[in-house]
């Protein structure tokens, strides 16, 4: 199998400062590898050996590190943003996308099989597939339920809320680009809203395994610890 993947690697990583003052976020080290290299290694191991890196901030450093991808057994090219295009907008810069491709944020650490997600997307004949993780949030207060007259109708002490979040891992059909305006910032949030308004179904694939992004300093430190414990699983599965 030889499939295509696009990795979004253009963010400034402002929430990770001061770490990202010198290095772009995708080159932040996780163990002995930059997080972006972990993704590249995972993709190549699973048959995604044609990879486009959508770059902007400190693009030259990323390009200097990965080159043409030969060191990883991949063909890597680059889509350079000359203005901020958010998460979905950069796809309009890539002229040779196949009918189906994988799209990933460049700061994701997960043991999800990208090949299995891609196959699920194809089986569902989906326009857009979102890989989702479960999260639980505990509200640290007693929650009051009150009617319109100000009378208490219910009470819950520190309730928990279960919800699904996007993992920043997607399988995409090229037809979705018809909804993406050129030369403007257009994000995942805009696309989901437009697809919902248009009545176009979005497939959600829930994954209960390991997932972390390194968007915040605490998450980054946790990801470093997790990587050492899960290295074989993260780099060895296909």
C-alpha positions in Angstrom: 0.0 0.0 0.0 1.2 3.5 -0.8 -1.1 6.2 0.5 -0.9 10.0 0.9 -0.8 12.0 4.2 -0.8 15.7 4.9 0.6 16.9 8.2 -0.2 20.4 9.4 3.1 21.8 10.7 2.8 25.5 10.3 1.6 26.6 13.8 3.6 29.0 16.0 3.0 27.0 19.2 2.3 30.1 21.2 0.8 28.1 24.1 4.1 26.2 24.4 6.3 29.2 25.0 9.1 29.5 26.0 9.9 26.1 24.5 8.9 27.2 21.0 10.9 30.5 21.0 13.8 28.7 19.3 12.1 25.6 17.8 8.9 25.3 15.9 6.4 23.1 17.7 6.6 20.2 15.3 10.3 19.9 16.0 9.9 19.8 19.8 11.6 16.6 21.0 9.7 13.6 22.4 12.4 11.3 23.6 15.1 11.2 21.0 12.8 12.3 18.2 10.9 15.5 17.3 7.2 14.9 17.5 6.9 15.4 13.8 9.5 12.6 13.1 7.4 10.3 15.3 4.4 10.9 13.1 6.5 10.5 9.9 7.9 7.2 11.2 4.4 5.9 12.1 3.0 6.9 8.7 5.7 5.3 6.7 5.4 2.0 8.8 1.7 2.0 7.9 2.1 2.6 4.1 1.7 6.4 4.0 5.0 7.0 2.2 3.9 10.1 0.3 3.8 13.0 2.8 3.1 16.7 2.4 4.1 19.0 5.2 2.0 22.2 5.3 4.5 24.7 6.8 4.7 28.4 7.6 6.3 29.4 10.9 10.1 28.6 10.8 9.4 26.5 7.7 13.1 26.5 6.7 14.0 24.6 9.9 11.4 21.9 9.2 12.5 21.7 5.6 16.2 21.4 6.6 15.4 18.6 9.0 13.3 16.4 6.7 14.6 17.3 3.3 13.0 15.0 0.7 12.2 12.3 3.2 14.5 9.7 1.8 16.1 9.1 5.2 12.7 7.8 6.4 11.8 5.9 3.3 9.3 8.6 2.3 8.7 11.1 -0.4 8.2 14.4 1.5 7.2 17.7 -0.1 6.0 21.0 1.3 3.1 23.4 1.0 4.2 26.8 2.2 1.6 29.2 3.6 2.4 32.9 2.8 -0.5 34.0 5.0 -2.3 32.2 7.9 -4.8 29.7 6.5 -5.7 27.8 9.7 -6.1 24.0 9.7 -8.1 23.3 6.5 -7.2 26.2 4.3 -3.7 24.9 3.5 -5.2 21.9 1.6 -6.1 24.4 -1.2 -2.3 24.8 -1.8 -1.8 21.2 -2.6 -2.7 20.5 -6.3 -2.2 16.8 -6.5 -4.2 15.3 -3.6 -5.7 11.9 -4.3 -9.3 11.0 -3.9 -8.7 10.0 -0.3 -5.9 11.1 2.0 -5.0 11.3 5.7 -4.8 14.7 7.5 -3.0 15.1 10.8 -2.0 17.9 13.2 1.7 18.0 13.6 1.6 17.8 17.5 -0.3 14.5 17.9 1.0 11.5 19.9 -1.2 8.5 19.6 -1.0 4.7 19.1 -4.1 4.7 16.8 -3.5 2.8 13.6 -3.8 5.4 10.8 -4.1 2.6 8.3 -7.2 1.2 10.1 -8.8 4.7 10.3 -8.1 5.2 6.6 -9.7 1.8 5.7 -12.7 2.6 7.9 -13.1 5.9 6.0 -13.0 4.2 2.7 -15.5 1.5 3.8 -17.9 4.2 5.0 -17.5 6.1 1.7 -17.3 9.1 3.9 -16.6 12.7 2.9 -14.8 13.5 6.1 -13.9 11.2 9.0 -12.9 12.6 12.4 -10.9 10.4 14.8 -12.4 11.2 18.3 -11.2 10.5 21.9 -13.4 10.3 25.0 -12.8 12.8 27.7 -14.4 13.3 31.2 -14.6 16.6 33.0 -15.5 16.9 36.6 -17.2 20.2 37.6 -15.6 21.3 40.9 -18.8 22.8 42.3 -22.3 21.8 43.4 -24.4 22.5 40.3 -27.8 24.1 40.9 -30.7 23.6 38.6 -33.2 26.5 38.8 -36.5 27.2 37.0 -37.6 30.6 35.6 -39.0 31.7 38.9 -35.7 31.2 40.8 -36.8 28.0 42.5 -34.3 25.2 42.9 -35.4 22.2 40.9 -32.4 20.0 41.2 -28.9 19.7 42.6 -25.8 17.7 41.6 -22.6 17.7 43.7 -19.5 17.9 41.5 -21.0 16.1 38.5 -19.0 14.7 35.6 -19.6 15.4 32.0 -18.5 12.9 29.3 -17.8 14.1 25.8 -15.9 13.4 22.6 -13.1 15.6 21.3 -11.3 15.7 17.9 -7.9 14.0 18.1 -6.5 16.2 15.2 -6.4 13.0 13.0 -8.7 12.9 10.0 -9.4 10.9 6.8 -10.5 13.2 4.0 -12.1 12.8 0.6 -10.9 15.4 -2.0 -14.4 16.4 -2.7 -14.5 18.3 0.6 -12.2 20.9 -1.0 -15.1 22.3 -2.9 -16.2 23.8 0.4 -12.9 25.4 1.2 -12.5 29.0 0.1 -9.1 30.0 -1.4 -6.6 32.4 0.2 -8.4 32.8 3.6 -8.1 31.3 7.0 -10.5 28.4 7.1 -10.3 26.0 10.1 -11.7 22.7 11.2 -14.4 24.5 13.0 -15.5 26.3 9.9 -15.6 23.1 7.9 -17.7 21.2 10.5 -20.2 24.1 10.7 -20.5 24.3 6.9 -20.9 20.5 6.5 -23.6 20.5 9.2 -25.4 23.4 7.6 -25.2 21.7 4.2 -26.6 18.4 5.6 -23.4 16.6 4.6 -22.6 13.7 6.9 -19.4 13.6 8.9 -18.2 10.2 10.0 -16.9 10.1 13.6 -14.6 7.2 14.6 -14.1 6.8 18.3 -10.8 5.6 19.6 -10.3 4.5 23.2 -6.5 4.0 23.1 -3.7 6.4 23.8 -3.8 10.0 22.5 -2.1 13.2 23.6 -1.3 16.5 21.9 1.5 18.7 23.0 -0.3 22.0 22.8 0.4 23.1 26.4 3.5 22.8 28.6 1.9 20.3 31.0 0.8 18.1 28.1 4.2 18.3 26.6 5.9 17.1 29.8 3.3 14.3 30.1 3.9 13.3 26.5 7.6 12.9 27.1 7.0 10.6 30.0 4.4 8.6 28.1 6.6 8.2 25.1 9.3 6.5 27.1 6.8 4.0 28.4 5.0 3.4 25.1 7.9 3.8 22.6 7.6 0.2 21.2 3.9 0.5 20.8 4.1 4.0 19.3 6.8 3.3 16.8 6.4 -0.5 16.2 2.8 -1.0 15.3 1.3 -0.9 11.8 
